[in-house]
Amino acid sequence: MGFRSTTTALAALMCVAAIGCDSSGTAPTGTVPSLPGSTSSSASAAPTTTSTDNKPVDYSRLLLQPADLSDDEDTFTEQSSTPAGPDGLPGASALFVNQDDTRAISDTIVIYPDAETAASTLEAALPTIDQTVTGATSRPVPVGTHGTMAVGMSKDGSKAATLLLFTEGPALARLEFQSAPGDVTTDGFVLNIGKMQQIALRTGLI
Protein backbone atom coordinates (compact mmCIF):
# COMPACT_ATOMS: atom_id res chain seq x y z
CA MET A 1 0.00 0.00 0.00
CA GLY A 2 1.37 3.42 -0.93
CA PHE A 3 1.82 6.30 1.48
CA ARG A 4 -1.04 8.24 -0.07
CA SER A 5 -3.48 5.35 0.51
CA THR A 6 -2.29 4.96 4.07
CA THR A 7 -2.83 8.62 4.80
CA THR A 8 -6.36 8.43 3.46
CA ALA A 9 -7.06 5.35 5.55
CA LEU A 10 -6.41 7.21 8.82
CA ALA A 11 -7.23 10.78 7.84
CA ALA A 12 -9.65 11.03 10.77
CA LEU A 13 -7.40 9.42 13.39
CA MET A 14 -6.62 12.65 15.23
CA CYS A 15 -9.52 14.79 14.11
CA VAL A 16 -12.26 13.37 16.32
CA ALA A 17 -12.40 13.77 20.09
CA ALA A 18 -12.87 10.34 21.59
CA ILE A 19 -14.50 11.50 24.80
CA GLY A 20 -17.10 14.22 25.24
CA CYS A 21 -17.82 16.29 28.30
CA ASP A 22 -20.98 17.55 29.96
CA SER A 23 -21.87 21.22 30.29
CA SER A 24 -19.86 21.60 33.49
CA GLY A 25 -16.69 20.67 31.64
CA THR A 26 -15.65 18.14 34.26
CA ALA A 27 -17.50 14.89 33.74
CA PRO A 28 -17.01 12.73 30.64
CA THR A 29 -20.02 11.72 28.60
CA GLY A 30 -20.66 8.42 26.85
CA THR A 31 -19.41 9.00 23.35
CA VAL A 32 -17.72 5.96 21.87
CA PRO A 33 -14.50 7.01 20.13
CA SER A 34 -14.76 7.48 16.39
CA LEU A 35 -11.47 6.25 15.15
CA PRO A 36 -9.43 5.53 12.13
CA GLY A 37 -10.64 5.68 8.64
CA SER A 38 -13.36 6.81 6.34
CA THR A 39 -15.91 5.04 4.19
CA SER A 40 -13.65 5.49 1.18
CA SER A 41 -10.82 3.62 2.88
CA SER A 42 -12.61 0.55 4.20
CA ALA A 43 -11.31 -1.53 1.30
CA SER A 44 -7.80 -1.04 2.69
CA ALA A 45 -8.65 -2.73 5.95
CA ALA A 46 -8.38 -6.38 6.85
CA PRO A 47 -11.27 -8.69 5.98
CA THR A 48 -14.16 -8.61 8.44
CA THR A 49 -15.10 -12.27 8.00
CA THR A 50 -13.41 -15.48 8.99
CA SER A 51 -12.09 -17.90 6.42
CA THR A 52 -14.08 -20.82 7.80
CA ASP A 53 -17.67 -19.83 8.53
CA ASN A 54 -17.93 -16.44 6.82
CA LYS A 55 -19.22 -14.81 10.02
CA PRO A 56 -18.04 -11.35 11.10
CA VAL A 57 -15.04 -11.40 13.40
CA ASP A 58 -15.77 -10.04 16.87
CA TYR A 59 -12.67 -8.02 17.70
CA SER A 60 -14.23 -6.68 20.90
CA ARG A 61 -12.79 -9.75 22.62
CA LEU A 62 -9.38 -8.09 22.22
CA LEU A 63 -10.33 -4.94 24.12
CA LEU A 64 -9.44 -4.41 27.76
CA GLN A 65 -12.06 -5.05 30.43
CA PRO A 66 -13.12 -2.77 33.33
CA ALA A 67 -11.15 -4.90 35.81
CA ASP A 68 -7.98 -4.22 33.80
CA LEU A 69 -8.42 -0.48 34.30
CA SER A 70 -9.60 -0.39 37.91
CA ASP A 71 -7.32 0.11 40.91
CA ASP A 72 -7.52 1.23 44.54
CA GLU A 73 -8.46 4.75 43.46
CA ASP A 74 -10.93 4.14 40.64
CA THR A 75 -13.45 1.51 39.65
CA PHE A 76 -14.17 1.70 35.94
CA THR A 77 -17.24 0.38 34.18
CA GLU A 78 -17.94 0.07 30.48
CA GLN A 79 -20.32 2.84 29.50
CA SER A 80 -20.63 2.06 25.79
CA SER A 81 -19.03 -0.08 23.09
CA THR A 82 -19.02 -0.71 19.38
CA PRO A 83 -18.27 -4.25 18.10
CA ALA A 84 -16.75 -2.94 14.87
CA GLY A 85 -14.33 -0.29 13.71
CA PRO A 86 -15.48 3.14 12.53
CA ASP A 87 -16.99 3.43 9.06
CA GLY A 88 -17.03 -0.31 8.58
CA LEU A 89 -13.36 -0.93 9.30
CA PRO A 90 -12.52 -4.14 11.20
CA GLY A 91 -11.96 -3.44 14.87
CA ALA A 92 -13.79 -2.49 18.05
CA SER A 93 -14.03 0.31 20.59
CA ALA A 94 -15.26 0.92 24.12
CA LEU A 95 -15.59 3.78 26.57
CA PHE A 96 -14.94 3.28 30.27
CA VAL A 97 -15.85 5.76 33.04
CA ASN A 98 -14.94 5.72 36.73
CA GLN A 99 -17.40 5.60 39.63
CA ASP A 100 -17.46 9.39 40.03
CA ASP A 101 -17.84 10.07 36.32
CA THR A 102 -14.72 12.26 36.46
CA ARG A 103 -12.25 10.12 34.53
CA ALA A 104 -12.73 8.31 31.24
CA ILE A 105 -10.70 5.97 29.07
CA SER A 106 -11.48 5.19 25.45
CA ASP A 107 -9.97 2.08 23.89
CA THR A 108 -10.12 1.56 20.14
CA ILE A 109 -8.42 -0.96 17.88
CA VAL A 110 -8.43 -1.18 14.09
CA ILE A 111 -7.16 -4.21 12.20
CA TYR A 112 -5.23 -3.77 8.95
CA PRO A 113 -4.05 -6.36 6.39
CA ASP A 114 -0.49 -6.38 7.73
CA ALA A 115 1.88 -4.79 10.24
CA GLU A 116 3.41 -2.48 7.63
CA THR A 117 0.06 -0.89 6.83
CA ALA A 118 -0.77 -0.40 10.51
CA ALA A 119 2.61 1.21 11.18
CA SER A 120 2.56 3.54 8.19
CA THR A 121 -0.99 4.56 9.05
CA LEU A 122 0.03 5.53 12.57
CA GLU A 123 3.06 7.46 11.35
CA ALA A 124 0.98 9.36 8.81
CA ALA A 125 -1.40 10.50 11.55
CA LEU A 126 1.23 11.78 14.00
CA PRO A 127 1.62 15.26 12.46
CA THR A 128 -1.99 16.02 13.39
CA ILE A 129 -1.80 14.80 16.98
CA ASP A 130 -2.30 18.35 18.24
CA GLN A 131 -5.83 18.32 16.84
CA THR A 132 -6.77 15.96 19.67
CA VAL A 133 -4.29 16.88 22.42
CA THR A 134 -3.33 20.55 22.47
CA GLY A 135 -0.22 22.00 24.06
CA ALA A 136 1.58 18.66 23.93
CA THR A 137 4.66 17.30 22.22
CA SER A 138 4.46 13.66 21.29
CA ARG A 139 7.23 11.36 22.46
CA PRO A 140 8.10 7.70 21.91
CA VAL A 141 7.19 5.23 24.64
CA PRO A 142 7.99 1.52 25.13
CA VAL A 143 4.56 0.16 24.25
CA GLY A 144 4.08 -2.05 21.23
CA THR A 145 5.67 -0.88 17.99
CA HIS A 146 5.92 2.84 17.24
CA GLY A 147 4.45 3.61 20.66
CA THR A 148 3.73 7.33 20.93
CA MET A 149 2.26 9.33 23.81
CA ALA A 150 1.09 12.95 24.03
CA VAL A 151 0.01 14.69 27.24
CA GLY A 152 -1.86 17.98 27.24
CA MET A 153 -5.40 19.30 27.13
CA SER A 154 -8.48 18.43 25.13
CA LYS A 155 -9.07 20.59 22.09
CA ASP A 156 -11.65 22.74 23.90
CA GLY A 157 -9.38 23.17 26.91
CA SER A 158 -11.88 21.72 29.38
CA LYS A 159 -10.10 18.45 30.22
CA ALA A 160 -6.66 17.02 30.80
CA ALA A 161 -5.94 14.57 28.00
CA THR A 162 -3.38 11.88 27.28
CA LEU A 163 -3.26 10.03 23.98
CA LEU A 164 -1.41 6.74 23.46
CA LEU A 165 -0.96 5.19 20.02
CA PHE A 166 0.87 2.01 19.07
CA THR A 167 0.73 -0.96 16.75
CA GLU A 168 0.91 -4.66 17.47
CA GLY A 169 1.20 -6.69 14.29
CA PRO A 170 -1.66 -5.64 11.99
CA ALA A 171 -3.53 -3.86 14.80
CA LEU A 172 -3.43 -0.14 15.51
CA ALA A 173 -4.47 0.80 19.05
CA ARG A 174 -5.62 4.19 20.31
CA LEU A 175 -6.09 4.81 24.03
CA GLU A 176 -7.26 8.20 25.26
CA PHE A 177 -7.41 9.20 28.92
CA GLN A 178 -9.39 12.27 29.98
CA SER A 179 -9.99 13.86 33.37
CA ALA A 180 -10.47 17.20 35.05
CA PRO A 181 -7.80 19.89 34.55
CA GLY A 182 -5.04 19.43 37.10
CA ASP A 183 -5.85 15.71 37.41
CA VAL A 184 -3.60 14.45 34.65
CA THR A 185 -3.41 10.68 34.28
CA THR A 186 0.04 9.51 35.37
CA ASP A 187 2.47 8.23 32.78
CA GLY A 188 2.88 5.01 34.74
CA PHE A 189 -0.82 4.25 34.62
CA VAL A 190 -1.05 5.04 30.90
CA LEU A 191 1.92 2.83 30.04
CA ASN A 192 0.65 -0.02 32.20
CA ILE A 193 -2.75 0.05 30.50
CA GLY A 194 -1.11 0.30 27.10
CA LYS A 195 1.07 -2.74 27.74
CA MET A 196 -1.96 -4.77 28.85
CA GLN A 197 -3.71 -3.86 25.59
CA GLN A 198 -0.59 -4.79 23.66
CA ILE A 199 -0.50 -8.22 25.31
CA ALA A 200 -4.20 -8.76 24.60
CA LEU A 201 -3.61 -8.01 20.91
CA ARG A 202 -0.44 -10.08 20.68
CA THR A 203 -2.08 -13.16 22.16
CA GLY A 204 -5.51 -12.66 20.61
CA LEU A 205 -4.41 -12.16 17.01
CA ILE A 206 -2.40 -15.37 16.82
QUIVEN-V292428 format. One record per backbone hydrogen bond with DSSP energy under -0.5 kcal/mol. CO is the residue of the C=O (numbers start at 1). NH is the residue of the N-H. Records with the same first field share a line. If there is no record, write none. Layout:
CO = NH / NH
This chain:
2 = 6
3 = 7
4 = 8
5 = 9
6 = 10
8 = 11
10 = 13
12 = 16
15 = 17
20 = 29
22 = 25
27 = 22
29 = 20 / 31
30 = 32
33 = 35
38 = 41 / 42
39 = 42
41 = 44
42 = 45
44 = 113
48 = 57
55 = 50
57 = 59
58 = 61
59 = 62
60 = 63
65 = 68 / 69
66 = 69 / 70
74 = 71 / 76
77 = 79 / 97
80 = 95
82 = 84 / 93
85 = 88
86 = 89
89 = 85
90 = 111
92 = 109
93 = 82
94 = 107
95 = 79 / 80
96 = 105
97 = 77
98 = 101
103 = 98
104 = 178
105 = 96
106 = 176
107 = 94
108 = 174
109 = 92
110 = 112 / 172
111 = 46
114 = 118
115 = 119
116 = 120
117 = 121
118 = 122
119 = 123
120 = 124
121 = 125
122 = 125 / 126
125 = 128
126 = 129
128 = 131
129 = 132 / 133
132 = 134 / 155
133 = 136
134 = 153
136 = 138
139 = 149
141 = 143
145 = 167
147 = 141
148 = 165
149 = 139
150 = 163
152 = 161
153 = 134
154 = 157
158 = 181
159 = 154
160 = 179
161 = 152
162 = 177
163 = 150
164 = 175
165 = 148
166 = 173
167 = 145
168 = 171
170 = 112
171 = 168
172 = 110
173 = 166
174 = 108
175 = 164
176 = 106
177 = 162
178 = 104
179 = 160
180 = 183
186 = 190
187 = 191
188 = 192
189 = 193
190 = 194
191 = 195
192 = 196
193 = 197
194 = 198
195 = 199
196 = 200
197 = 201
198 = 202
199 = 203
200 = 204
201 = 205
203 = 206
